[in-house]
Amino acid sequence: MKKQTVMLLVVLISMSNFLLSCGNNMNKHTGMFEFDSIQVNETVHLFSDTAKPACNLIVNFTYISQSSDSLIKDSLNKYFIATSLGNNYKDLTPKEAVKQYTDSYIREYREDLEPAFLQDQKDTRKEDGTDIDAWYSYYKYVSSHIQFYEGNLLIYRCRYEEYTGGAQGIYKTNYLNLNLKTMAPIHLDDLFVSNYKEALTDLLWNQLMADNRVTTHQELEEMGYCSTGNLEPTENFYISKEGLTFHYNVYEITPYIMGAVDITIPYDMMQHLLNDEAYIIKEIRG
């Protein structure tokens, strides 16, 4: 009898540990997502003539392919599509969205540029024989991926590059922080106390000065910072275990030659500004 009781106790403990382990795994990755990606690499010439200029579209779109909850999967994929491809495509499936985005890019390239190319080719060569093909060679790159996925937080990152003729192209990176408990994007107002912007702006200036080893705003401005826009908190940020990183794309606060700027503020520096609802930060900090 005693032996049977001991064996039963061992079985119960083992089952408890197993269930606890499953529960921890569920909590660690809300939604139990599996991810996949859709790739496009398509080159199309004006008038379908390989001797004419072309556009090149490259897409690498990451989406949720499997989840423990199909409603969560579909809702998040809408956010992914809107962030990467635009709101016009968010009600489509990932494959439909990428297909229509590709078709639209190619159609607009041809419709917009074919008439202008014929006229420019005629006028320019009549004047001086200049080759204008480079003006009509377009390029677009869209690549998204999961930057962070743990607990109730998922961070989605999308990189864009585009060239539409001229001296240089343009590029940018956008971040989307998603609260998997509320199924909604996380905004600065969700993390900070009211009237936080002025104090947070001061922290951004201070951190930027520290990053560049200067002590005044004027020194930063002489380097080129804030020559194209004011330094203020941006919604284009991402959450990490160490702090919040604010990402400023080209031309937002710096000229093209300086590139994009990241400013990371550690949590210890802004603890007094975080509100009581910023539980998502407490979770990932452990």
C-alpha positions as CSV (number, residue, x, y, z in Angstrom):
1,M,0.0,0.0,0.0
2,K,2.8,2.4,0.9
3,K,4.6,1.6,-2.3
4,Q,1.5,2.4,-4.4
5,T,1.1,5.7,-2.6
6,V,4.7,6.7,-3.3
7,M,4.3,5.7,-7.0
8,L,1.1,7.8,-7.2
9,L,2.8,10.8,-5.6
10,V,5.7,10.5,-8.2
11,V,3.2,10.4,-11.0
12,L,1.3,13.4,-9.7
13,I,4.5,15.5,-9.3
14,S,5.6,14.5,-12.8
15,M,2.3,15.6,-14.3
16,S,2.3,18.9,-12.3
17,N,5.8,19.7,-13.6
18,F,4.7,18.9,-17.1
19,L,1.7,21.1,-16.9
20,L,3.7,23.9,-15.3
21,S,6.2,23.6,-18.1
22,C,3.5,23.8,-20.8
23,G,2.0,26.8,-19.0
24,N,5.4,28.6,-18.9
25,N,6.0,27.9,-22.6
26,M,2.5,29.3,-23.4
27,N,3.2,32.4,-21.4
28,K,6.6,32.9,-23.0
29,H,5.3,33.0,-26.5
30,T,1.7,34.2,-26.6
31,G,-0.1,32.8,-29.7
32,M,2.5,30.1,-30.3
33,F,3.2,31.6,-33.7
34,E,5.0,30.1,-36.6
35,F,6.3,32.4,-39.3
36,D,6.9,32.2,-43.0
37,S,7.8,34.6,-45.7
38,I,6.8,35.5,-49.3
39,Q,9.5,36.5,-51.7
40,V,9.3,38.4,-55.0
41,N,12.1,39.4,-57.3
42,E,10.6,40.7,-60.5
43,T,12.1,42.9,-63.3
44,V,9.8,44.4,-65.9
45,H,10.9,46.5,-68.9
46,L,9.0,49.4,-70.4
47,F,7.0,48.2,-73.4
48,S,8.2,44.6,-72.5
49,D,11.3,45.4,-74.5
50,T,14.6,44.3,-72.8
51,A,16.4,47.1,-74.6
52,K,14.3,49.6,-72.7
53,P,14.7,50.7,-69.0
54,A,13.1,48.5,-66.3
55,C,11.8,48.4,-62.8
56,N,13.0,45.9,-60.3
57,L,10.8,45.0,-57.3
58,I,12.2,42.9,-54.4
59,V,9.8,41.9,-51.6
60,N,10.5,39.7,-48.6
61,F,7.3,39.8,-46.6
62,T,7.2,37.9,-43.2
63,Y,3.8,36.8,-41.9
64,I,2.3,34.4,-39.3
65,S,1.6,31.1,-41.0
66,Q,0.4,29.1,-37.9
67,S,-0.9,30.1,-34.5
68,S,-2.8,28.5,-31.5
69,D,-5.5,31.1,-32.3
70,S,-6.5,31.8,-35.9
71,L,-8.2,35.1,-35.0
72,I,-5.0,36.4,-33.5
73,K,-3.1,35.3,-36.5
74,D,-5.4,37.1,-38.9
75,S,-5.4,40.3,-36.8
76,L,-1.7,40.5,-36.6
77,N,-1.2,39.7,-40.3
78,K,-3.4,42.8,-41.1
79,Y,-1.0,44.9,-39.1
80,F,2.0,43.3,-40.9
81,I,0.5,44.0,-44.3
82,A,-0.5,47.6,-43.5
83,T,3.0,48.3,-42.2
84,S,4.9,46.7,-45.1
85,L,2.6,47.2,-48.1
86,G,0.0,49.8,-47.1
87,N,-3.5,50.0,-45.7
88,N,-5.0,49.3,-49.2
89,Y,-4.0,45.7,-48.9
90,K,-4.7,44.9,-45.2
91,D,-7.9,43.1,-45.8
92,L,-6.3,40.6,-48.1
93,T,-4.5,37.3,-47.3
94,P,-0.7,37.7,-47.2
95,K,-0.3,36.0,-50.6
96,E,-3.1,38.1,-52.2
97,A,-1.6,41.3,-50.7
98,V,1.9,40.7,-52.1
99,K,0.5,39.7,-55.5
100,Q,-1.7,42.8,-55.8
101,Y,1.1,45.0,-54.5
102,T,3.5,43.6,-57.1
103,D,0.9,44.0,-59.9
104,S,0.1,47.6,-58.8
105,Y,3.8,48.6,-58.7
106,I,4.5,47.2,-62.2
107,R,1.2,48.7,-63.7
108,E,1.9,52.1,-62.3
109,Y,5.5,52.1,-63.5
110,R,4.4,51.3,-67.0
111,E,1.4,53.7,-67.1
112,D,3.3,56.6,-65.6
113,L,6.6,56.3,-67.5
114,E,5.9,54.8,-70.9
115,P,4.4,58.0,-72.4
116,A,7.0,60.2,-70.7
117,F,9.8,58.0,-71.9
118,L,8.8,58.2,-75.5
119,Q,8.5,61.9,-75.4
120,D,11.8,62.4,-73.5
121,Q,13.6,60.0,-75.8
122,K,12.4,61.9,-78.8
123,D,13.1,65.4,-77.4
124,T,16.4,64.7,-75.7
125,R,18.1,62.8,-78.6
126,K,16.9,65.5,-81.0
127,E,18.7,68.1,-79.0
128,D,22.0,66.5,-77.9
129,G,21.9,62.8,-78.2
130,T,21.8,62.2,-74.4
131,D,20.9,58.7,-73.2
132,I,18.0,59.0,-70.7
133,D,17.6,55.4,-69.9
134,A,19.0,55.8,-66.4
135,W,16.3,58.3,-65.5
136,Y,13.7,55.6,-66.0
137,S,15.4,52.7,-64.3
138,Y,13.4,52.2,-61.0
139,Y,14.1,50.0,-58.1
140,K,12.1,49.1,-54.9
141,Y,13.0,46.8,-52.0
142,V,10.6,45.9,-49.1
143,S,11.8,43.5,-46.4
144,S,10.2,42.7,-43.1
145,H,11.0,40.4,-40.3
146,I,10.3,39.6,-36.6
147,Q,12.8,41.5,-34.5
148,F,11.5,40.3,-31.1
149,Y,8.8,37.8,-29.9
150,E,8.5,37.0,-26.3
151,G,5.7,37.0,-23.8
152,N,3.1,39.6,-24.8
153,L,5.4,41.6,-27.0
154,L,6.1,41.2,-30.7
155,I,8.2,43.7,-32.6
156,Y,7.9,43.9,-36.4
157,R,10.5,45.7,-38.5
158,C,10.2,46.7,-42.1
159,R,13.0,48.1,-44.3
160,Y,12.3,50.1,-47.5
161,E,14.6,51.2,-50.3
162,E,13.5,53.0,-53.4
163,Y,15.1,54.6,-56.4
164,T,13.1,56.5,-59.0
165,G,15.8,58.1,-61.1
166,G,17.8,61.2,-60.1
167,A,21.0,61.4,-58.0
168,Q,20.1,59.1,-55.2
169,G,17.5,56.8,-53.8
170,I,15.7,56.9,-50.4
171,Y,15.5,54.4,-47.6
172,K,13.8,54.1,-44.3
173,T,13.0,51.6,-41.5
174,N,9.7,51.4,-39.6
175,Y,9.0,49.6,-36.3
176,L,5.8,48.2,-35.0
177,N,5.5,47.2,-31.3
178,L,2.5,45.0,-30.7
179,N,0.9,44.1,-27.4
180,L,-0.4,40.6,-27.8
181,K,-2.6,40.9,-24.7
182,T,-4.6,43.8,-26.2
183,M,-3.9,43.0,-29.9
184,A,-3.0,46.6,-30.6
185,P,0.1,48.7,-31.4
186,I,2.0,50.2,-28.5
187,H,2.2,54.0,-28.6
188,L,4.3,56.3,-26.4
189,D,1.1,57.5,-24.6
190,D,0.7,53.8,-23.4
191,L,4.0,53.8,-21.7
192,F,4.5,57.3,-20.2
193,V,2.8,59.5,-17.7
194,S,0.8,62.5,-19.0
195,N,2.9,65.6,-20.1
196,Y,6.0,63.5,-20.7
197,K,7.1,64.9,-24.0
198,E,9.2,67.8,-22.8
199,A,11.1,65.7,-20.3
200,L,11.6,62.9,-22.8
201,T,12.8,65.3,-25.4
202,D,15.4,66.5,-22.9
203,L,16.5,62.9,-22.4
204,L,16.9,62.4,-26.1
205,W,19.1,65.5,-26.4
206,N,21.2,64.4,-23.4
207,Q,21.6,60.9,-24.8
208,L,22.5,62.2,-28.3
209,M,25.1,64.5,-26.8
210,A,26.6,61.6,-24.8
211,D,26.6,59.4,-27.9
212,N,28.6,62.0,-29.8
213,R,30.8,63.1,-26.9
214,V,29.7,66.7,-26.9
215,T,28.2,68.8,-24.1
216,T,25.9,71.4,-25.9
217,H,23.0,71.4,-28.4
218,Q,25.0,73.8,-30.5
219,E,27.8,71.3,-31.0
220,L,25.3,68.8,-32.2
221,E,23.7,71.3,-34.6
222,E,27.2,72.2,-36.0
223,M,27.6,68.5,-36.7
224,G,24.4,68.5,-38.7
225,Y,21.9,67.2,-36.2
226,C,18.4,68.8,-36.3
227,S,19.2,70.7,-39.5
228,T,16.3,69.0,-41.3
229,G,13.8,68.7,-38.4
230,N,13.3,69.1,-34.7
231,L,14.4,66.4,-32.2
232,E,11.4,65.2,-30.4
233,P,9.9,61.8,-29.4
234,T,8.9,59.7,-32.4
235,E,6.4,56.9,-32.6
236,N,9.0,55.0,-34.7
237,F,10.6,53.3,-31.8
238,Y,11.2,49.8,-30.5
239,I,11.3,48.2,-27.1
240,S,14.2,46.1,-25.9
241,K,15.3,44.6,-22.6
242,E,17.8,47.5,-22.2
243,G,15.6,50.5,-23.1
244,L,13.7,52.3,-25.8
245,T,15.4,53.0,-29.1
246,F,14.0,55.9,-31.1
247,H,14.7,55.6,-34.8
248,Y,14.9,58.7,-37.0
249,N,15.0,58.1,-40.7
250,V,17.0,60.1,-43.3
251,Y,15.9,63.7,-43.4
252,E,13.9,63.6,-40.2
253,I,16.6,65.2,-38.1
254,T,19.7,64.9,-40.3
255,P,20.7,65.4,-44.0
256,Y,21.0,62.4,-46.3
257,I,24.8,62.1,-45.9
258,M,24.5,61.5,-42.2
259,G,22.1,58.6,-42.6
260,A,19.5,57.4,-40.1
261,V,19.9,58.0,-36.4
262,D,19.1,55.7,-33.4
263,I,18.9,57.0,-29.9
264,T,18.6,54.4,-27.1
265,I,17.5,55.7,-23.7
266,P,18.0,53.1,-20.9
267,Y,15.1,52.4,-18.6
268,D,16.9,53.7,-15.5
269,M,17.1,57.1,-17.0
270,M,13.4,57.4,-17.7
271,Q,11.9,55.3,-14.9
272,H,10.3,58.4,-13.4
273,L,8.4,58.9,-16.7
274,L,7.0,55.4,-17.1
275,N,3.4,55.0,-16.0
276,D,1.9,52.2,-14.0
277,E,0.4,50.6,-17.1
278,A,3.8,50.0,-18.8
279,Y,3.6,46.3,-17.7
280,I,4.9,45.2,-21.1
281,I,8.3,46.7,-20.2
282,K,8.3,45.1,-16.8
283,E,7.6,41.7,-18.4
284,I,10.5,41.7,-20.8
285,R,12.9,43.1,-18.2
286,G,12.0,40.0,-16.1
